[in-house]
């Protein structure tokens, strides 16, 4: 259970995307659960955000300068209630000093700059774009949609309590911990609290409207994945059955199956390429010196698997090519050529962002990007059994395609 995240996930000087996977993976992922991002943890965030926009709209509009700071004022209130109600949260150390005090007013929170760091993160930053995709927020930034207003109203009222009453007192400077029914407020509005029927109904409407706009993905919501298939995606031993399970479940929907297969093939190719890149990085580390790739059949197996994975991806990507790397790899004839292609791609991607490549010639240019010892453990396992390379790398570098998140949203909306 997570409340909010004030951690930078990527900066120009500290890239977490050395091979340029971010854009193509987003393209692939958007063919299934477009409203979700890697930071979409719980639907209650979007209910809270809808409430915050509704609560503030009489004094501030969505695009105004102070709007993010006022949302953070409210977010701190909700975060403290979540902690008080027993929900663990991201960066809990920022909230624990608040919850441990005898009294807490908004002015107390404002004296802690860390709580107001990264205003483009948290509920507004992480859920603003998904809320626009859901049509909770209007695409033009004008505020809430009609469905968004319904969600805000529903989230606001739980167990006979009106969150606007508490928010008004909080914004006016009242002591939160002087609230006589603080435990009841926390139980009703903490992150894991059960939604009221009106909130479930609001989500059902949002999901139904999404399916109407995007009929190809409607079966993902109308014929939810069974738990036994979801379970296959949680363990490396069972993961090879996950995508076949999905394809079997949705076999009556060819275009949806193509999109699911594209996820599978993207994951296979990106995992293999990541493995090659990390091989080359670790091979240059002083304390490892050399990886014995020439000692067995692994180089030819890697080359063959990368080439086949690139061709398989291109066969199902559709008429519009949105990822150039597969086309440069599908005809790689030997391991050195394939390695040179991967490293050239990495270098061009990094320099295109204005950052340094991790590898320059035979040297490491950016330190501490791969844990050499952990990688060597994995390397030895696939070197001893090259035939396991595809499944092993796919699991090691697998991605979140949001099926578990959709399961949570469906439960929350009461449609499971």
C-alpha positions in Angstrom: 0.0 0.0 0.0 1.5 3.3 -1.0 0.5 6.9 -0.4 2.8 9.2 -2.3 6.3 9.3 -3.7 8.6 12.3 -3.6 11.5 10.4 -5.2 13.0 11.4 -8.6 13.0 8.3 -10.7 15.1 9.7 -13.5 17.2 12.8 -14.3 19.3 13.6 -17.2 22.5 12.9 -15.2 21.2 9.7 -13.6 19.4 7.8 -16.3 17.5 4.7 -15.5 16.9 4.1 -19.2 20.3 3.5 -20.9 18.8 1.6 -23.9 15.9 3.9 -24.7 13.2 1.5 -23.7 10.9 4.1 -22.1 9.2 5.3 -25.3 8.7 2.0 -27.0 7.6 0.2 -23.8 5.1 3.0 -23.3 3.8 2.5 -26.8 3.4 -1.2 -26.3 1.8 -0.8 -22.9 -0.7 1.8 -24.0 -2.3 -0.8 -26.3 -3.7 -2.5 -23.2 -4.1 -0.4 -20.0 -3.5 3.2 -21.2 -4.8 4.9 -18.1 -2.1 3.2 -15.9 1.5 4.3 -15.4 4.2 2.6 -13.3 3.1 4.9 -10.5 -0.6 3.9 -10.6 -0.8 2.2 -7.2 -4.4 2.6 -6.1 -7.7 4.1 -7.4 -8.2 6.0 -4.1 -5.5 8.5 -5.2 -7.6 9.5 -8.1 -10.7 9.9 -5.9 -8.6 12.1 -3.6 -7.3 14.1 -6.5 -10.8 14.6 -7.9 -11.9 15.8 -4.4 -8.9 18.2 -4.2 -9.7 19.8 -7.6 -13.3 20.1 -6.6 -12.5 21.5 -3.1 -10.1 24.1 -4.5 -11.9 25.2 -7.6 -13.7 28.1 -6.0 -10.4 29.8 -5.1 -7.9 28.3 -7.6 -8.0 26.8 -11.1 -6.1 23.7 -12.1 -3.3 25.5 -14.0 -2.7 28.4 -11.6 0.7 28.8 -10.0 -0.2 28.0 -6.4 -2.5 25.1 -7.2 0.1 22.3 -6.7 1.0 23.7 -3.3 -2.6 23.8 -2.2 -3.1 20.2 -3.3 0.0 19.3 -1.3 -1.7 21.0 1.8 -4.6 18.6 1.4 -2.4 15.7 0.5 -0.5 16.0 3.8 -3.9 15.8 5.6 -4.8 12.7 3.8 -1.4 11.2 4.2 -1.4 11.7 8.0 -4.8 10.2 8.2 -3.6 7.2 6.2 -0.6 6.7 8.6 -2.9 7.2 11.6 -5.2 4.5 10.1 -2.4 2.0 9.8 -1.5 2.2 6.1 2.2 2.1 5.4 3.3 4.9 3.0 6.2 5.8 0.8 8.7 8.1 2.6 7.0 7.3 5.9 9.8 9.0 7.8 8.4 12.3 6.5 5.0 11.6 8.1 6.1 9.8 11.3 7.4 13.0 12.9 4.0 14.6 12.3 2.0 11.7 13.6 4.1 11.5 16.7 3.3 15.0 17.8 0.7 16.0 20.4 -0.8 18.5 18.0 -0.6 19.1 14.3 -1.7 22.2 12.3 -1.1 23.0 8.7 1.4 25.7 9.8 3.4 22.9 11.5 3.6 21.0 8.2 4.6 24.1 6.2 7.7 24.4 8.4 8.9 21.1 6.9 10.2 21.9 3.4 10.7 18.2 2.6 6.9 17.9 2.5 6.7 20.5 -0.2 9.6 19.2 -2.3 8.8 18.0 -5.8 5.3 19.5 -6.2 5.1 17.8 -9.6 5.2 14.5 -7.7 2.6 13.0 -5.4 -1.1 12.7 -6.2 -1.2 15.6 -8.6 2.0 14.7 -10.5 1.6 10.9 -10.6 -2.2 10.8 -11.1 -2.9 14.0 -13.1 -2.1 12.4 -16.5 -3.9 9.1 -15.8 -6.9 11.1 -14.5 -7.0 12.9 -17.8 -6.9 9.5 -19.6 -9.8 8.2 -17.5 -11.6 11.5 -18.3 -11.8 12.4 -14.6 -10.0 15.6 -15.5 -10.8 17.4 -18.7 -8.1 17.2 -21.3 -7.8 20.9 -21.7 -7.0 21.5 -18.1 -10.3 23.2 -17.4 -11.0 21.1 -14.3 -13.2 18.1 -13.6 -15.4 16.3 -16.1 -18.9 15.4 -15.1 -17.7 11.9 -14.2 -14.8 13.5 -12.3 -17.3 15.6 -10.3 -19.3 12.5 -9.5 -16.1 10.7 -8.3 -15.1 13.7 -6.2 -18.5 13.9 -4.6 -18.5 10.1 -3.9 -15.0 10.0 -2.5 -15.8 13.0 -0.2 -18.6 11.2 1.7 -17.8 8.1 3.6 -19.4 6.5 6.7 -21.5 9.6 7.2 -18.4 11.9 7.2 -17.8 14.8 4.8 -14.1 15.2 4.1 -14.7 18.8 3.1 -15.6 19.6 6.7 -12.2 18.2 7.9 -10.4 19.9 5.0 -11.9 23.3 5.8 -10.8 23.1 9.4 -7.3 21.9 8.4 -6.9 24.7 5.9 -8.1 27.2 8.5 -5.4 26.1 10.9 -7.2 23.8 13.2 -5.3 21.1 15.2 -6.0 17.8 13.5 -5.1 15.8 16.6 -7.7 17.7 18.6 -10.4 16.1 16.4 -12.6 13.9 18.7 -13.4 11.4 16.0 -9.9 11.3 14.5 -9.9 7.5 14.5 -13.2 7.4 12.6 -11.9 9.9 10.0 -8.8 7.7 9.6 -10.8 4.5 9.2 -13.1 6.1 6.6 -10.6 7.9 4.5 -7.3 6.0 4.8 -5.9 4.6 1.6 -7.1 1.1 2.1 -10.7 2.1 3.2 -13.5 0.4 1.4 -15.3 2.7 -1.1 -18.9 3.5 -0.6 -21.5 2.3 -3.2 -21.5 5.7 -4.8 -17.8 5.6 -5.4 -18.0 2.1 -6.8 -20.7 3.3 -9.2 -18.6 6.3 -10.3 -15.7 3.9 -11.2 -18.1 1.6 -13.0 -19.2 4.5 -15.1 -15.6 5.5 -15.8 -14.6 2.0 -16.8 -17.7 1.6 -19.0 -17.0 4.9 -20.8 -13.4 3.9 -21.3 -14.5 0.6 -22.9 -16.9 2.5 -25.1 -14.1 4.8 -26.3 -11.6 2.0 -26.8 -13.6 -1.2 -27.8 -10.5 -3.3 -28.5 -9.5 -3.2 -24.9 -13.1 -3.6 -23.5 -12.6 -7.4 -22.9 -9.8 -6.6 -20.4 -12.5 -5.1 -18.2 -15.6 -7.1 -19.2 -13.9 -10.5 -19.1 -11.3 -10.0 -16.4 -8.3 -12.3 -16.2 -8.7 -15.2 -13.9 -6.6 -15.4 -10.7 -4.9 -18.6 -11.9 -3.5 -16.7 -14.9 -2.4 -13.7 -12.8 -0.6 -16.1 -10.5 1.5 -17.4 -13.4 3.0 -13.9 -13.7 4.3 -13.7 -10.1 7.1 -16.3 -10.2 10.0 -17.1 -12.6 9.2 -20.8 -12.7 5.6 -20.2 -13.9 6.2 -17.0 -15.9 6.6 -18.8 -19.3 2.9 -19.7 -19.0 1.7 -16.2 -18.3 1.4 -14.8 -21.8 0.0 -18.1 -23.3 -2.6 -18.0 -20.5 -3.6 -14.5 -21.5 -3.7 -15.3 -25.2 -5.9 -18.3 -24.4 -8.2 -16.3 -22.3 -8.7 -13.7 -25.0 -8.5 -15.9 -28.1 -11.8 -14.6 -29.4 -10.3 -11.1 -29.8 -7.6 -11.1 -32.4 -6.4 -7.5 -32.2 -6.3 -7.6 -28.4 -4.2 -10.8 -28.7 -1.8 -9.1 -31.1 -1.3 -6.4 -28.5 -0.7 -8.9 -25.7 1.7 -10.8 -27.9 3.5 -7.6 -28.6 4.1 -7.2 -24.9 5.5 -10.7 -24.7 7.8 -10.1 -27.7 9.0 -6.7 -26.5 9.9 -8.2 -23.1 11.8 -11.0 -24.8 13.9 -8.8 -27.0 14.4 -6.0 -24.5 15.5 -8.6 -21.8 18.0 -10.2 -24.2 19.5 -6.8 -25.2 19.7 -5.7 -21.6 21.6 -8.9 -20.8 24.1 -8.3 -23.7 24.6 -4.7 -22.5 25.2 -5.7 -18.9 27.6 -8.4 -20.1 29.6 -5.8 -21.8 29.5 -3.5 -18.8 30.5 -6.1 -16.3 33.3 -7.4 -18.6 35.0 -4.1 -18.2 34.8 -4.0 -14.4 38.3 -4.1 -12.8 37.3 -6.6 -10.1 35.8 -9.0 -12.6 38.1 -8.4 -15.6 36.6 -11.0 -18.0 33.5 -13.0 -18.7 34.3 -16.2 -20.4 31.8 -15.9 -23.2 34.1 -17.7 -25.6 34.3 -20.8 -23.4 30.9 -22.3 -24.4 28.0 -22.0 -26.8 26.5 -18.9 -25.1 27.7 -16.3 -27.7 26.1 -18.1 -30.6 23.0 -18.8 -28.5 22.7 -15.1 -27.6 23.1 -14.0 -31.2 20.5 -16.5 -32.4 18.0 -15.6 -29.7 18.4 -11.8 -30.2 18.0 -12.2 -34.0 14.9 -14.3 -33.6 13.4 -12.1 -31.0 13.9 -9.0 -33.2 12.2 -10.7 -36.1 9.3 -11.9 -33.9 8.7 -8.4 -32.6 8.7 -6.8 -36.0 6.2 -9.4 -37.3 3.5 -8.3 -34.8 4.3 -4.6 -34.3 1.9 -3.5 -37.0 2.4 -1.2 -40.0 3.9 1.7 -38.0 7.5 1.1 -36.8 8.0 2.9 -33.5 11.2 1.1 -32.3 14.2 1.2 -34.5 16.4 -1.3 -32.6 14.7 -4.5 -33.8 15.4 -3.6 -37.4 19.1 -3.2 -36.7 19.4 -6.5 -34.8 17.3 -8.9 -36.9 20.1 -9.5 -39.4 23.0 -9.6 -36.9 25.2 -12.5 -38.1 27.6 -12.9 -35.2 28.1 -11.9 -31.6 30.6 -9.1 -32.2 28.3 -7.4 -34.7 25.4 -7.7 -32.4 27.4 -6.3 -29.5 28.6 -3.4 -31.6 25.0 -2.6 -32.6 23.8 -2.6 -29.0 26.6 -0.4 -27.8 26.2 2.0 -30.7 22.5 2.2 -29.9 23.2 2.9 -26.2 25.8 5.6 -27.1 23.4 7.4 -29.5 20.6 7.2 -27.0 22.6 8.7 -24.2 24.2 11.4 -26.3 20.7 12.3 -27.6 19.7 13.0 -24.0 22.9 15.0 -23.4 24.3 12.5 -21.0 27.4 10.3 -21.1 27.3 6.7 -22.4 28.1 4.2 -19.6 30.7 2.5 -21.8 33.4 4.2 -23.9 35.6 1.8 -25.9 37.1 -0.7 -23.5 36.4 1.4 -20.4 33.6 2.1 -18.0 32.7 5.8 -18.3 29.8 5.9 -15.7 30.4 3.9 -12.6 28.0 1.7 -10.5 25.4 1.1 -13.1 25.4 -2.7 -12.9 26.0 -4.8 -9.8 28.8 -7.0 -11.1 28.5 -9.7 -8.5 24.8 -10.2 -8.8 25.0 -10.2 -12.6 27.8 -12.8 -12.5 25.5 -15.2 -10.5 22.9 -14.9 -13.1 25.4 -15.1 -16.0 26.8 -18.4 -14.7 23.3 -19.9 -14.4 22.5 -19.2 -18.1 26.1 -20.0 -19.3 25.6 -23.5 -17.8 22.3 -23.9 -19.6 22.2 -21.6 -22.7 18.8 -23.1 -23.7 17.2 -21.3 -20.8 18.5 -17.9 -21.9 15.2 -16.5 -23.3 13.0 -17.5 -20.4 15.6 -16.5 -17.8 16.3 -13.1 -19.2 12.6 -12.4 -19.8 11.9 -13.0 -16.2 14.9 -11.2 -14.9 14.0 -8.1 -16.9 10.2 -8.5 -17.0 7.9 -5.5 -17.0 4.6 -4.6 -15.3 1.8 -4.7 -17.9 -0.7 -3.6 -15.3 -2.9 -6.8 -15.2 -2.6 -6.9 -11.4 -3.4 -3.2 -11.2 -6.5 -3.7 -13.3 -7.5 -6.5 -11.0 -7.3 -4.1 -8.1 -9.3 -1.4 -9.9 -12.0 -4.0 -10.8 -12.2 -5.1 -7.2 -12.5 -1.5 -6.0 -15.2 -0.8 -8.5 -17.1 -4.0 -7.5 -17.0 -5.6 -10.9 -15.1 -8.7 -10.1 
